[in-house]
Structure formats: structure tokens, C-alpha cells
Amino acid sequence: MIEKIIFLKNVEIISFYGVKDVNLKTIRNLFPRVKIIAKGEEIKIKGEKNEIENFKKIFFLFIKHLNLYNSIKPSDIESIFFNKEKNIDFEYSDNKNILLFGKNGKTIKARTLNQNLMVKNSSKNDMLFAVGVAGTGKTYMAIALAVKALKNKEIKKIVLSRPAVETGEQLGFLPGDLKEKLDPYLQPLYDALREMIPAKKLNEYFNDGIIQIAPLAFMRGRTLSNSFVILDEAQNSTLNQMKMFLTRMGENSKFIITGDITQIDLRKK
């Protein structure tokens, strides 16, 4: 008999174990010859060598399912277990229009003609301007495309920017650090991110700099490489700010600029 420890790194523990550990109980029932001791992010397994190797192989399919769909249920666990010989590839084969799966397995996809055009043109171009009135989903789709690129490891970080026109971008008078100063202006972006990324993982992304907040006025001198950059509410940027922003693009980066020309809040001089 041997003993192994599996660490659940970058995994939403509550989602994986399930309510009242229902998923964990299902896994234990499927592997009666393996003793499973779960404690937080650490899972200790004991059993014969061949049983342990088989468990690890299938266990990581459970993790892969959760990371892809942001949800896993006892029925999913059983389906993976009983179809393990079919070489599950976890592709969106049932619906090619799906961009990704949000919290609790919510499907996120383009739902209108213009949203589909946005997805199509984003795949063909490094820079995309999405102009439309409020409620057309341009910001939401931009975030979805960025999260998808991050999940697929096409880029290394997401950079979010937005003009803070109400304060003339004099953010020093607001309390808190840079992120806290900008939070009121970036709530629509945060709302979209929270729908697509589990809370724990989202906090890790912010703490590790994988998702960054960059005030438009403070981007001068930066070169953004291997990044997916979103400038929201771009109609409130000045001509000089827009020129400065567009020249920040580095290698292997995508820029999406969203705006609504009917809602310009810049003060007229």
C-alpha cells in the first residue's frame, strides 16, 4: 500500500467538493479501494499502486472539467468515470458559439449579430473598436474574449483601463490605493469578471498581477506585451490620450476599445 498527496492548486475548493461534500462522497463511492482524506487544498490518498495511478488519472479529468466549465456535479463525475476509456477531449463540440463557461457552468456566447461580428473580427485583428449604445454588450463581450484568451494561455495578463473623467483623473484625492481609487469607474468590468471567474481565482489573478488595473492617464511609457487590453468608455478619452493608448501595444497583444459616442462626458472647453 502506498500513499500520495494531491494539492488542489488554482481550484475553487467549494465548487469541487460540492455542497455538503456531495462531489467528494461521489468520488469515494466510485473508488471504494482507495482511502481518500480531504482537508482544504490537500487530498491524501492511500491504496495499492495500480489503484492510486488509476485514481490520479481520472481525478485530474474531474479537475479539468471544473476548470473548463466552472462547475461540476455528481452526475458529471459519474459520466467522466464511466466514459474514461473514450478519451474525453472537453471541447465545446455541442455548441461552437460558446466562448467559455462562467460561474456555475453558465454558457457565455455571442447572442446578437454585432456580438458575433465582434468575436469574428477579434480573432482576425489585433486591435478592435466596438462602438455602440448602452446595453449592446460590447464591454461584456470584450471581457469574455479576454478571459477566454487567458484560459487558453494565448496571453499572460489582462489589462483594464477606463477614463476617470468625473475627477479629471486627479485620483490622488480619493482614499485607498490605485485599485481602490479606480474601483467606482470599473464596476461594469468587475461585474463581468465575477460572472466568468470564480471569486477565489479572481482575487488570485488580481494579487498576482495577471489581471491589472491601469488608469488611462498613467499608461504613458508602458509597452503592453502578451496582454489582452481593454479600454472601456473610450469616448471620454481625449485625442492625446487615445494616441498615447494606441501606441502602448507590444508583441502578441490584443486591444479592444469600446465606447458610446452618444454618452460623451468630457467637459467642453
C-alpha positions as CSV (number, residue, x, y, z in Angstrom):
1,M,0.0,0.0,0.0
2,I,1.3,3.5,-0.9
3,E,0.3,7.0,0.0
4,K,0.2,10.1,-2.2
5,I,-0.8,13.7,-1.7
6,I,-2.6,15.8,-4.3
7,F,-2.7,19.6,-4.0
8,L,-5.7,21.4,-5.4
9,K,-3.9,24.5,-6.8
10,N,-5.9,27.2,-8.6
11,V,-9.1,25.2,-7.9
12,E,-12.3,26.5,-6.4
13,I,-12.5,24.2,-3.4
14,I,-16.2,24.7,-2.6
15,S,-17.2,24.0,-6.2
16,F,-15.0,20.9,-6.4
17,Y,-16.1,19.3,-3.1
18,G,-19.8,20.3,-3.7
19,V,-22.4,21.4,-1.2
20,K,-22.0,19.2,2.0
21,D,-19.2,17.4,0.2
22,V,-21.6,15.7,-2.2
23,N,-19.0,15.5,-5.0
24,L,-16.3,14.2,-2.7
25,K,-18.8,11.5,-1.5
26,T,-19.5,10.5,-5.1
27,I,-15.7,10.1,-5.8
28,R,-15.3,8.0,-2.7
29,N,-18.2,5.7,-3.8
30,L,-16.6,5.3,-7.2
31,F,-13.2,4.4,-5.7
32,P,-14.0,2.0,-2.8
33,R,-10.5,0.6,-2.7
34,V,-8.8,4.0,-2.3
35,K,-8.9,5.8,1.1
36,I,-9.5,9.5,0.4
37,I,-8.8,12.0,3.1
38,A,-9.6,15.6,2.1
39,K,-8.5,18.7,4.1
40,G,-8.8,22.0,2.3
41,E,-6.5,22.1,-0.7
42,E,-4.8,18.8,0.2
43,I,-6.1,15.4,-0.6
44,K,-4.3,12.4,0.8
45,I,-4.9,9.0,-1.0
46,K,-3.9,5.5,0.2
47,G,-4.2,2.3,-1.7
48,E,-2.4,-0.2,-4.0
49,K,-0.1,1.3,-6.6
50,N,-2.3,0.4,-9.6
51,E,-5.4,1.8,-7.8
52,I,-3.6,5.0,-7.0
53,E,-2.4,5.5,-10.5
54,N,-5.9,4.9,-11.9
55,F,-7.4,7.3,-9.4
56,K,-4.9,10.1,-10.2
57,K,-5.6,9.7,-13.9
58,I,-9.3,10.1,-13.6
59,F,-9.2,12.6,-10.7
60,F,-7.4,15.1,-13.0
61,L,-10.2,14.7,-15.5
62,F,-12.5,15.9,-12.8
63,I,-10.3,19.0,-12.2
64,K,-10.1,19.6,-16.0
65,H,-13.9,19.6,-16.2
66,L,-14.2,22.1,-13.3
67,N,-11.6,24.4,-14.8
68,L,-13.3,24.4,-18.1
69,Y,-17.0,24.6,-17.1
70,N,-16.6,26.3,-13.7
71,S,-19.0,23.7,-12.4
72,I,-19.0,20.0,-11.6
73,K,-21.9,17.9,-10.3
74,P,-22.1,14.2,-9.1
75,S,-23.6,13.4,-12.5
76,D,-20.6,14.9,-14.2
77,I,-18.2,12.9,-12.0
78,E,-20.1,9.7,-12.8
79,S,-20.2,10.5,-16.5
80,I,-16.4,11.1,-16.6
81,F,-15.7,7.9,-14.6
82,F,-17.8,5.6,-16.7
83,N,-16.6,7.1,-20.0
84,K,-13.0,7.3,-19.1
85,E,-12.0,5.0,-21.9
86,K,-13.5,7.3,-24.6
87,N,-10.6,9.9,-24.4
88,I,-12.8,12.8,-23.4
89,D,-11.3,16.0,-25.0
90,F,-13.5,18.6,-23.3
91,E,-14.2,20.6,-26.3
92,Y,-17.3,22.7,-26.9
93,S,-18.4,20.2,-29.6
94,D,-22.1,20.7,-28.8
95,N,-22.0,24.5,-29.5
96,K,-19.2,26.1,-31.4
97,N,-20.6,29.6,-30.5
98,I,-19.8,29.2,-26.8
99,L,-16.8,31.4,-25.8
100,L,-16.4,30.0,-22.3
101,F,-18.4,28.8,-19.2
102,G,-18.9,31.2,-16.4
103,K,-19.8,30.6,-12.7
104,N,-21.9,27.5,-12.1
105,G,-21.5,26.4,-15.7
106,K,-23.3,29.4,-17.3
107,T,-22.7,29.5,-21.0
108,I,-21.2,32.7,-22.3
109,K,-21.5,33.3,-26.0
110,A,-22.3,36.0,-28.6
111,R,-26.1,36.4,-28.8
112,T,-26.6,39.1,-31.4
113,L,-25.3,39.8,-35.0
114,N,-23.0,42.5,-33.8
115,Q,-21.7,40.5,-30.9
116,N,-20.9,37.7,-33.4
117,L,-19.1,40.2,-35.6
118,M,-17.1,41.3,-32.6
119,V,-16.0,37.8,-31.9
120,K,-15.2,37.1,-35.5
121,N,-13.2,40.3,-36.0
122,S,-11.4,39.9,-32.8
123,S,-9.9,36.6,-33.9
124,K,-8.7,38.2,-37.1
125,N,-7.3,41.5,-35.8
126,D,-5.0,42.6,-33.0
127,M,-7.0,45.9,-32.5
128,L,-10.7,46.2,-32.5
129,F,-13.1,49.2,-31.9
130,A,-16.5,48.3,-30.6
131,V,-18.8,51.3,-30.8
132,G,-22.4,51.1,-29.7
133,V,-25.1,52.4,-27.4
134,A,-25.5,51.2,-23.8
135,G,-26.9,47.7,-23.4
136,T,-25.4,46.2,-26.6
137,G,-23.0,44.0,-24.6
138,K,-19.8,45.4,-26.0
139,T,-18.0,45.6,-22.7
140,Y,-19.3,42.2,-21.6
141,M,-18.1,40.6,-24.8
142,A,-14.7,42.3,-24.6
143,I,-14.2,40.8,-21.1
144,A,-15.4,37.4,-22.3
145,L,-12.9,37.4,-25.2
146,A,-10.1,38.4,-22.7
147,V,-10.9,35.7,-20.2
148,K,-11.1,33.1,-23.0
149,A,-7.7,34.2,-24.2
150,L,-6.3,33.9,-20.7
151,K,-7.8,30.5,-20.1
152,N,-6.4,29.3,-23.5
153,K,-3.0,30.7,-22.5
154,E,-2.9,32.9,-25.6
155,I,-1.8,35.8,-23.4
156,K,-0.3,36.2,-19.9
157,K,-2.3,39.1,-18.5
158,I,-5.5,41.2,-18.9
159,V,-5.2,44.9,-18.5
160,L,-8.3,47.0,-17.8
161,S,-8.4,50.8,-18.4
162,R,-11.1,53.4,-18.3
163,P,-11.0,57.3,-18.3
164,A,-12.0,58.7,-14.9
165,V,-13.5,61.9,-16.3
166,E,-15.5,62.8,-13.2
167,T,-12.4,63.7,-11.3
168,G,-10.4,64.9,-14.3
169,E,-8.2,61.8,-13.5
170,Q,-6.9,63.6,-10.4
171,L,-7.1,60.3,-8.5
172,G,-4.8,61.3,-5.6
173,F,-7.6,62.9,-3.7
174,L,-9.6,59.7,-3.4
175,P,-8.9,57.3,-0.5
176,G,-7.1,54.0,-0.9
177,D,-4.6,52.5,-3.2
178,L,-4.7,52.8,-7.0
179,K,-7.1,49.9,-7.5
180,E,-9.4,51.3,-4.8
181,K,-9.4,54.7,-6.4
182,L,-10.5,53.3,-9.7
183,D,-13.0,50.8,-8.5
184,P,-16.0,53.0,-8.8
185,Y,-15.2,53.6,-12.5
186,L,-14.6,49.9,-13.3
187,Q,-17.6,48.3,-11.7
188,P,-19.1,47.2,-15.1
189,L,-15.8,45.4,-15.8
190,Y,-15.7,43.8,-12.4
191,D,-19.3,42.6,-12.7
192,A,-18.5,40.8,-15.9
193,L,-15.3,39.3,-14.5
194,R,-17.3,38.0,-11.5
195,E,-19.7,36.2,-13.8
196,M,-16.9,34.4,-15.6
197,I,-14.2,33.7,-13.0
198,P,-14.7,32.1,-9.5
199,A,-14.2,34.6,-6.7
200,K,-11.1,32.9,-5.2
201,K,-9.3,32.6,-8.6
202,L,-10.3,36.2,-9.5
203,N,-8.7,37.5,-6.3
204,E,-5.5,35.5,-7.1
205,Y,-5.4,36.9,-10.6
206,F,-5.5,40.5,-9.1
207,N,-3.0,39.7,-6.4
208,D,-0.6,38.1,-8.9
209,G,-0.9,40.9,-11.5
210,I,-2.5,38.6,-14.0
211,I,-5.4,41.0,-14.2
212,Q,-4.3,44.6,-13.8
213,I,-6.0,47.9,-13.4
214,A,-4.3,50.7,-15.4
215,P,-5.6,54.3,-15.3
216,L,-5.5,55.7,-18.8
217,A,-3.6,58.8,-17.6
218,F,-0.8,56.6,-16.1
219,M,-0.1,54.4,-19.1
220,R,2.5,56.6,-20.7
221,G,5.8,54.8,-21.1
222,R,4.4,51.3,-20.8
223,T,4.7,48.7,-23.5
224,L,2.0,46.0,-23.1
225,S,3.2,42.7,-24.5
226,N,1.5,39.3,-24.2
227,S,-1.6,41.1,-22.9
228,F,-5.3,41.5,-23.7
229,V,-6.0,45.2,-23.1
230,I,-9.5,46.7,-22.8
231,L,-10.1,50.4,-22.9
232,D,-13.7,50.9,-21.8
233,E,-15.8,54.1,-22.2
234,A,-13.2,55.4,-24.7
235,Q,-15.4,58.2,-25.9
236,N,-14.4,60.0,-22.7
237,S,-10.7,60.0,-23.6
238,T,-9.0,63.0,-25.2
239,L,-7.3,62.8,-28.6
240,N,-3.9,62.9,-27.0
241,Q,-4.9,60.1,-24.5
242,M,-6.2,57.9,-27.3
243,K,-3.0,58.4,-29.4
244,M,-0.9,57.5,-26.3
245,F,-3.0,54.4,-25.6
246,L,-2.9,53.1,-29.1
247,T,0.9,53.2,-29.1
248,R,1.2,51.0,-26.0
249,M,0.7,47.8,-27.9
250,G,3.6,45.3,-27.7
251,E,4.2,41.9,-29.2
252,N,1.4,39.2,-29.0
253,S,-1.2,41.6,-27.6
254,K,-4.8,42.4,-28.4
255,F,-6.5,45.7,-27.8
256,I,-10.3,46.2,-27.7
257,I,-11.6,49.8,-27.4
258,T,-15.2,50.2,-26.5
259,G,-17.3,53.3,-26.5
260,D,-20.6,55.0,-27.0
261,I,-20.4,58.3,-28.9
262,T,-23.9,59.4,-27.5
263,Q,-22.6,59.5,-24.0
264,I,-19.5,61.8,-24.0
265,D,-18.9,63.3,-20.6
266,L,-15.8,65.3,-21.4
267,R,-16.1,68.9,-20.3
268,K,-16.2,71.3,-23.3
269,K,-13.5,74.0,-23.2
